[in-house]
Amino acid sequence: SSRESKTLGNGVEARKYPFTLTTSAASTLLWDSGIIGYLLFMSIIIAGGKCAFHLAKEVPRHESAILETIAVMLLLNLLLNLYNADLIDSPAYQVFVAFWIGYVLLCRKKILQSR
């Protein structure tokens, strides 16, 4: 309802207010899903980053470097979502985040199977 689209028209709330509601990912998520939706979305990012840091200690060096990089990128999104809307509006960025979380889960699965 807060989106402004050139093809589909404006959402109900976007027409009601003169200012732009989609200036950042945080404002969009807060407006569209509330504080609970925003916190749930960010908890996925936090959990992925923390898991990547923990797994980096248990894998070989080349995978450790990849996992540490992924952890930093995921945790940087906590700050970046306050300043830009790429996490919500950029399909390429969303695919990157999905691949990062998928790689963390794949490494976690390999470690759990090897135990």
PyMOL commands that set and color helices and strands:
alter all, ss='L'
color gray80, all
select helices_A, chain A and resi 12-16+25-56+61-80+86-89+91-114
alter helices_A, ss='H'
color red, helices_A
select strands_A, chain A and resi 4-5+9-10
alter strands_A, ss='S'
color yellow, strands_A
deselect
rebuild
show_as cartoon
